[in-house]
Amino acid sequence: MSYSLLTDEMAVKLLKASDEKAFEVIYQRYWKIIYLSALKKLRSPHMAEELTQSLFVNIWEKRESSNIENLSAYLQTAIKYKVINFIESRYANQWSIDEDNSELVIDNSTEDTVLLQELNQAIDNAILLLPPKTREVFKLSRFERFSVRQIAAELNISEKAVEYHITQSLKFLRLELKDYMVFSYVVVSLQLN
């Protein structure tokens, strides 16, 4: 039997039966895709490699009890959650309560500062890509904290038009900044807890 010709479904069935060659096929077929997915989010080759290896070790260890229907989707989802868990644990360890004055203290490492700078630069670049009117409405809404009514009066447009521009800008920014969503989600969720 030529293992390289196995479909994902057959490879998973053989994996459940503890077939090491089937595991090797899965690893060879997907390790680079999974690694690049982790690297895109973490921007750390070392951590991306560690999380990728950890994922494949977990797959081997839990091979008999796993319920994998779509291998590619399973691996992408698994690495996504490994990245989120890694970032959450990393930030949870850096946040502490100063017992003397009960204030939240954040230990910002150089790498975190660089990530925040990259995120801010990406936001600035994305805002520049907005159409001029939408950009103006967005800046008044988010940076100047104008209400919809105030923006409508300032720009001499209807409130519906203001709402439209805000909605369009948020949709656009969500798409443009999707690579930063995991990082910003974790930071925001930790700030809310």
N, C-alpha and C positions, 0 to 999 in steps of 0.2 A: 504494500500500500504506500502511495506517495503522499506523505503528510502535507506537503506544500499545496496540494490540490484540494485539501479539505475545505468544505464550507465552514463558516463560523458555527453554524448549528451542530455540525458533526464534531468539530473541534471541542465545543462545549460538552457534548455528550461523552466524548472520550476523556476529557478533563475530569468530569464527575466520576469516571471509572479509574481515576488516578494515573492516567496515561501521561507520562512525562514529556513525550515527544509532541503530544497535542498541546501541552502547556507551552512548550518551546515555540510552536507555530503561532499560538496566540500572542506570545511575548514578541516574537520577531515581527509579526504583522502590525502590532499596535503600540509598541513601546515609544516609537518616535512621535507618533501623533499625540499620545498622552503626555509625553515629556514637553512637547512644544506648547500644548494647551496650558500646562502648569507654568511653563516659562513665561508665556504671554501675560499671565496674571501676576506672577511673583517677581519677574525680572531678576531672578537669581538662579543661575544655572545649577548651583550646588543644591539649593532647596528643591528646585523642580526635579532634579535627578533623585533626590532622597524620597520625595513624595511619590514619584513614579515607581521606584523600586518597592516602596512600602505597599503601594496598591497591588502590584503583582504578587508580592509575598502573601498579602491577605487573600488574594484570589486562590493561590495554591493551598493555603491553610484551610480555607473554607470551601474547597472544591466540592466536597460531597454534599454539603447542605445548601449550596447556592442555587438560586432560581434565576438563571440568566436566560432571557428570551431573545433579546437583541444585544449582542455582544458590544457592538460599537457604541450604542446609546448607553449601555450599562457602564462601560469604561469612562465615557465622557462625564456622566453624572457622578460617578465615584470620584474622579479626580477633582471635579468641581467642589464636592463636599470636603475632600481632603484639604484643598487649598483654603476654603472658608474656615474649617476647623483650625488649621495651622495659623491663619491670620488672627482669628479670635483668641486663641490661646496665647499668641505672642503679645497681643495688645492687652489682654486681661492681666498678664504678668507685669506689664509696664504701668498699669494704673493701680494706684494705691491710695489709701486714705492717710493723710498726715495726722497722726493721732493727737498732736499738740493743739492744732487749731481746726481739726475735722474738715480739712479741705481736700478736694480731689487733686492728686499730683500725677502728672504725666511725665514719664521718663522718655523724652524724644531722642532717639539715637540718630546718628547721621543719616543712616539709610531711610529712616522714617521721614526725616526732614526732606531728603531728596525726593521721596515718593510724593510728599505733599506739594513740593515745588513743581514736580512733573504734572500732578493733577491740576494745580492752579494754571499752569501754562496751557494744558490741554483745554481747560474751560475757556480761557481767554481766546485761544485759537478758534474754538468752536463758535464762540459768540461772534467773532469777526466774519464767520461764514454765513451768518444769518442775513436775510435781506435787510436793507437799511431801516425800514419802518418797523419791522419785527424786532430788530436789534434795539432800536430806540425804546419801544414799548417794554421790552424785556428789562433793559437797564433801569428804566423808571420804576418798574414793578419790583424787581429783585434787589437792586442796589440802592435806589433812592427811597424805597418803601412807599411809593405812591399807591393810593387805592385805585381801583378801576375807574371810579368817577373822576378822580384828580387827573389821571392820565388822559382820559377822554377830553376833559376841559383843556389841559395843557396842549394837546396835539390837535384839538378841534376835530375829533373823530367820535363815532358812537361808542357806547360802552360795549356793545356786541363786537365791534371791530377790535377793541382792546382785548377782550376775552379770547377772540380768535387768534390774535397775534401771540398772546401768552401761551395758549394751547399749542400752537405751531412751534414756538420756540422750545418749549419743554419736550415735545416729541422729537424734534431735531437733535437737541442736546442729549437726550437719552440714547439715541442711535450713535451719535458721534463719540460719546463717552462710555460706551458699553464695556470697554476693556477696563475701565476704572470703577465699574459699578460694585464689584466685590469689595474692593478696598474701601470705597466710600460707605457702602452698606455696613461694614463692620465698624467703622469709626462712628457712624451715626447711631447704630444700635448700642454700642458701648456707652455713648454719651447719654442715651435715654435710660439705660439701666441704673 
